[in-house]
Amino acid sequence: METRILGDYNLIKQIGQGALGAAFLAEHRFMKKQYILKILPEELSSDRGFIQRFEEEVSRLSTLEHPNIVKIHNISYAQGQYFLVMDCVVDDFGETTSLAQYMLSRTSHLNEETLFHILSQVANALDYAHNKKNNGMGIIHRNLKLNNILIAKGKGEIDVVVSDF
């Protein structure tokens, strides 16, 4: 596969597709650090009103600093495309894995203690965001689902990080 370059990033592979565009595993060309880029579709990138609202939302989301929330670094523009730059969350095998993928790959149910551990991390992340005041309002997650909960490198237990606020 030919390496595709977008701004300062080499796109490695597409890892997802959603309403706001395609998500790619990418590596910063100079820092050699991996990130996730969410590239907005062309029709949204050309809608100035949408971009203004999107930039305001990203500004609010970038204030979230929590171990169970994916960190948003910035929004960039290159080659006629807007894209969001976020931390790359990988599991113990170096893969980007959602909780949905993890559950489908298992041959047995999770025990009660593990489920509680996962749910408490998600609840802590949501509670933090809801209580994070920005212009007098908390931040809500409008699309919480198993695909937006990522498995992170853990210390024996399953650690998760909420994405796509």
C-alpha positions in Angstrom: 0.0 0.0 0.0 1.2 3.4 -0.9 1.8 5.7 2.1 -0.7 8.6 2.1 0.5 11.8 3.7 -1.9 14.4 5.2 -0.2 17.4 6.5 2.4 16.3 9.0 1.0 12.7 9.2 1.6 9.5 7.4 -1.7 7.6 7.3 -1.1 4.0 8.2 -4.5 2.4 7.9 -8.2 3.1 8.2 -9.6 1.8 11.5 -13.1 3.1 11.4 -15.9 5.0 9.6 -18.6 7.2 11.2 -20.9 10.0 10.5 -18.2 12.6 11.0 -15.8 10.8 8.7 -13.1 8.1 8.5 -10.7 7.4 11.4 -7.1 6.5 10.5 -4.1 5.3 12.5 -1.4 7.8 11.6 2.1 8.6 12.5 3.5 12.1 12.9 6.2 12.4 10.2 8.7 14.1 12.4 7.9 13.1 16.0 7.4 9.4 15.0 4.4 9.2 17.4 1.2 7.5 16.5 -2.2 9.3 16.6 -5.7 8.8 15.4 -6.9 11.2 12.8 -10.6 11.6 12.1 -10.9 13.1 8.6 -14.1 15.0 7.9 -15.9 14.2 4.7 -15.5 16.7 1.8 -19.1 17.9 2.0 -18.6 18.8 5.7 -15.2 20.4 5.1 -16.7 22.8 2.6 -19.6 23.9 5.0 -18.2 27.0 6.7 -21.1 27.0 9.3 -20.4 23.4 10.2 -16.7 24.0 10.5 -17.2 27.0 12.8 -19.5 24.9 15.1 -17.1 22.0 14.9 -14.1 24.2 15.9 -16.0 25.5 18.9 -17.0 21.9 20.0 -13.4 20.7 19.6 -12.2 23.7 21.7 -14.5 22.5 24.5 -13.6 18.9 24.1 -9.8 19.6 24.2 -10.2 20.8 27.8 -11.1 17.2 28.9 -8.1 15.7 30.8 -9.1 12.4 32.2 -7.4 8.9 32.1 -10.6 7.3 30.7 -11.3 9.9 28.0 -9.4 10.0 24.6 -7.3 13.2 24.5 -8.0 15.5 21.6 -4.9 17.5 20.6 -6.1 19.8 17.8 -8.0 20.2 14.6 -5.9 20.7 11.5 -6.4 21.5 7.8 -4.3 20.2 5.0 -4.8 19.3 1.3 -8.4 20.7 1.5 -9.4 18.5 4.4 -10.1 19.2 8.0 -9.1 16.5 10.5 -9.1 15.9 14.2 -5.9 14.7 15.9 -6.4 12.4 19.0 -4.4 10.1 21.1 -3.9 6.6 19.8 -5.4 4.1 22.3 -4.1 0.6 21.8 -4.6 -2.6 23.7 -1.9 -4.9 25.1 -1.3 -6.3 21.6 -0.8 -2.8 20.0 -4.2 -2.9 18.3 -7.0 -0.4 18.3 -9.8 -2.4 19.8 -13.3 -1.3 20.8 -15.2 -2.9 23.6 -17.6 -4.3 20.9 -14.7 -6.0 19.1 -13.4 -7.3 22.4 -16.7 -8.8 23.5 -17.2 -10.5 20.1 -13.7 -12.1 20.2 -14.4 -13.7 23.6 -15.6 -17.2 24.1 -16.9 -16.7 27.6 -18.8 -14.0 29.5 -17.0 -11.4 31.5 -17.2 -12.0 35.3 -19.1 -9.5 37.5 -16.0 -7.9 38.9 -14.6 -7.2 35.4 -17.9 -5.8 34.3 -18.0 -3.5 37.3 -14.4 -2.4 36.6 -15.3 -1.5 33.0 -18.5 0.3 33.9 -17.0 2.3 36.8 -14.3 3.6 34.4 -17.0 4.7 31.8 -19.1 6.2 34.6 -16.1 8.1 36.0 -15.3 9.5 32.5 -18.9 10.6 31.9 -19.2 12.1 35.4 -16.0 14.1 34.9 -17.2 15.4 31.5 -20.7 16.2 32.8 -19.2 18.2 35.6 -16.6 19.9 33.5 -18.0 23.4 33.2 -17.3 25.2 30.0 -19.4 28.3 29.4 -21.5 27.2 32.3 -22.4 23.8 30.8 -21.1 20.3 31.3 -20.0 18.2 28.3 -22.3 15.3 27.3 -21.5 12.2 25.2 -24.2 12.1 22.5 -23.3 8.6 21.1 -22.1 6.3 23.9 -21.9 2.7 22.5 -19.6 -0.2 22.7 -17.7 0.9 19.6 -16.9 4.2 21.3 -15.3 2.5 24.3 -11.7 1.5 23.6 -9.6 -1.1 25.3 -6.3 0.4 26.6 -3.1 -1.2 27.8 -3.9 -2.4 31.3 -2.3 -3.5 34.5 -3.9 -6.9 34.7 -7.5 -5.7 34.5 -9.3 -4.3 31.4 -8.8 -0.6 31.2 -11.1 1.4 28.9 -11.1 4.9 27.4 -14.2 6.6 26.1 -13.9 8.2 22.6 -16.1 10.2 20.2 -17.6 12.8 22.5 
